[in-house]
Amino acid sequence: MSAGISKEHLEQTLKEKLSADHVEVIDTSGGCGQNYDVVIVSSVFEGKTLLQKHRLVNDAAKAEISQLHAFSQKTYTPAQWAELTNKK
């Protein structure tokens, strides 16, 4: 049984491979590093469908995701993120 992936490692991987402006990684596993919810904001998502965005994320973090029990992602373009965060 692997010890899981650190929140910092997952965050760094997603930032680097997706040129992300914002990455939020929430450990929902109670600290064992096996379940994560992530929010990713990147201009590489411009003009992509939700499925295409998720495939980009899955490809970018394939090695990391394969070691997790659960991985939930929300993907936004910078414009979508700005709109979402301005409503709060």
C-alpha positions in Angstrom: 0.0 0.0 0.0 1.5 3.3 -1.0 1.6 6.3 1.3 -0.2 8.4 -1.3 0.7 11.6 -2.9 1.4 14.8 -1.0 -0.9 17.8 -1.6 2.1 19.9 -2.5 3.4 17.4 -5.0 0.0 17.2 -6.7 -0.3 21.0 -6.7 3.2 21.5 -8.2 2.6 18.8 -10.9 -0.7 20.4 -12.0 0.7 23.9 -12.0 3.8 23.0 -14.1 2.1 20.6 -16.6 -1.0 22.7 -17.2 0.6 26.2 -16.9 -2.1 26.8 -14.3 -2.8 30.3 -12.9 -4.4 28.8 -9.8 -4.5 25.3 -8.3 -6.3 24.4 -5.2 -5.8 21.0 -3.8 -8.1 19.8 -0.9 -7.1 16.6 0.9 -10.5 14.8 1.6 -8.8 11.7 2.9 -8.2 12.9 6.5 -4.5 13.3 5.8 -3.5 9.9 4.2 -3.0 11.5 0.8 -5.4 9.1 -1.0 -8.4 11.3 -1.8 -8.2 14.8 -3.4 -10.6 17.4 -4.7 -8.8 19.9 -7.0 -9.7 23.2 -8.6 -7.5 24.1 -11.6 -7.6 27.5 -13.5 -5.6 27.5 -16.7 -5.7 29.2 -20.1 -5.0 25.9 -21.7 -8.7 25.1 -21.0 -9.8 27.9 -23.4 -12.2 26.6 -26.0 -12.2 23.0 -24.6 -15.2 21.0 -23.6 -15.5 19.7 -20.0 -14.4 16.2 -21.2 -11.4 17.7 -23.0 -10.3 19.7 -19.9 -10.6 16.6 -17.7 -8.5 14.5 -20.2 -5.8 17.2 -20.1 -5.7 17.0 -16.3 -5.8 13.2 -16.3 -2.9 13.0 -18.8 -0.9 15.6 -16.9 -1.2 13.9 -13.6 -1.5 10.3 -14.7 1.2 8.9 -12.5 -0.2 10.7 -9.4 -3.8 9.9 -10.0 -3.0 6.2 -10.5 -1.9 6.1 -6.8 -5.0 7.7 -5.4 -8.3 6.2 -4.3 -10.4 9.3 -5.3 -9.7 12.3 -7.5 -12.3 14.9 -8.2 -11.5 17.9 -10.4 -13.1 21.2 -11.3 -11.5 23.0 -14.3 -11.9 26.6 -15.3 -10.5 29.1 -17.7 -9.3 32.3 -16.1 -12.4 34.1 -17.3 -14.7 31.4 -15.9 -12.8 31.6 -12.6 -13.0 35.4 -12.4 -16.7 35.2 -13.0 -17.2 32.5 -10.4 -15.1 34.3 -7.7 -16.7 37.7 -8.3 -20.1 36.2 -7.5 -19.0 35.3 -4.0 
